[in-house]
Amino acid sequence: MAKPFGRALEELARYARDVHARADMTTIASDRRTVYRHLSNIQVSLQRTVSDPPPAGREAWAWIPVVSAAERVADQITHASVARAPPHEELACHVDDLVALVAQERKEDLPERRSSPPRHGGDHPDAAVRELADELANLEPMLARTGPPRRC
């Protein structure tokens, strides 16, 4: 599951970069469809696997909240793309955070999960920026672990 999820995170990072760069709507729409298609395919695969005997079923249960968190990040990026307002500097920081998550997700020597406050935009006056910051802060500790995430 890590490989398809890694690809979905890469697509999510591209989507966020294009939204921040105010790419044309065709590109953004294509990015959006790609991200949601990848995440949906992963969710369907997980739903089919949850009833399998261990370790497959247990791993599927562990991945479901991670994929759901990534979907919430995608929803916040979609909200930013629909607003088409001038991009906040914090969105650029969030794009950087997302790219860092993609790189971190592939490392073998990740530390244990730790909750952390949002790095950027946690106190921004724009609610959309705060919500994106919160969702990224929620997703990061789910990925900060060696191997597949574990159910708490």
N, C-alpha and C positions, 0 to 999 in steps of 0.2 A: 504494500500500500504506500510505502514511502516514496517510491519512484513516481507513481501517478500524482501523488499529492505535491511532490516537488515541482513537477511540470505545471500543476495548477497554480502554485505560488509564483512561479516565473511569469505565467500569463497574468496573474493578478498584479504583479509589479509593473508589467508592461502597460496594463490598463491604467493603473494609477499614474504612471509617467505621462501617458498620452492625455489623460484628463488634466493633469497639472500643466502640460505644455499647450493645452487648448487646441489639440489636434482637431482635424475636421470631424464632423459628426459621423461620417461613414466609417472612419477608422475607429472611433470610440464605440460605435454600435457593434462593429465586428469584434473588437476586444471584449465587449460586454458579453456577447453571445458565446465567445470562446471560453471565457472564464466560467460563466454559469453552466455551460455544457460540461466542462471538465469536472466541476464540483458536483453537478448532478449525477454524472456517470460514477463518480466515486461513491456518492451516497447510495446509489442503487446497488452497486457492488457490495458495499458494506451491509446493506439490508438483506441481501441474499446470503451473506456469510455469517450473520449473527447466530443462526441456529446450528452452525457446524460445530463439531466437537473441538475441544481445545487442541492446539493453541489458536486455530483460525478464528473461532467464534469469539474468544476472549480478545484477540487483537482487533477484530471488527468493532466490538463494543468500546474499546479504548480509542479508536480513531473517530467515532461518530461525533463527540464533542469538538474535536479538533477541526473537522471539516465544517461543522456548524459555525464555529468561530470564524473560519475563513469566509464562509458565506456572509456573515454579518459584516466583515470588513468590505467585501464586495458590494454589499448593499449601501454602505456609507460612501464608497467611491462612486457608486451610481448616483446617489443623492447629490454629490458634488458635481457630477457631470451634467445632471439635469438642470442644476441651478445656473450653470454657465456664467457664474459671476467671476470677476477677476480672481485668479487663484491666490489663496493665502500663502504666505511664506511657510506656515506650518504644514501645509499640504506637501510642499517640497521635502520637509523634514520627515513626514510620514512615508513618503515614497522611499526616502533613504532608509528608514526603519524597515520597510517591507523588503527592500533589496537585501538588507542585512539579515533579515529572517530567512530569506531564500538561501543565502550562503551558510548561515548557521545551521539550517535544517540538514545540510549535507555533512557536517562535521561528525567525527567519530567520538571526540572527547568532550562532549557537552556536560556541563555541570547539572546537578539536581535542579528540579523545578523550584523557582522562587517567584513569588508574586512581586510585581514592581509597579510603581505608579507610572502613568504615561510619561514618556520622555519629552514630548513636545505637545503643546496645545491643550494640556489638561485644565488650564485655567483661562482658555481663550474665550472671548465674549460670544463667539459664534457657536451655537449648539452643535452644528454639524461637525465642526472641527473637534470639539470636545468628545463627541460620540465616536469619531474615527480614532482619536487618541486612546479612548477607553477600550475599543475593540482590539486595537493593535497590542495594547498592554495586556489584554486578556489572552490573545493568541500566543504571544511570545513565550510565556512560561510553559505552555503546552508543548512547544517544540524544543524547549531547552532540556533535552534529556537524550541519552544515548538509546538508540533503538526505537521501537514503537512506543508511543505514549502508554502510560499505565493508568488504569482506572483507579480512582481514589476511593 
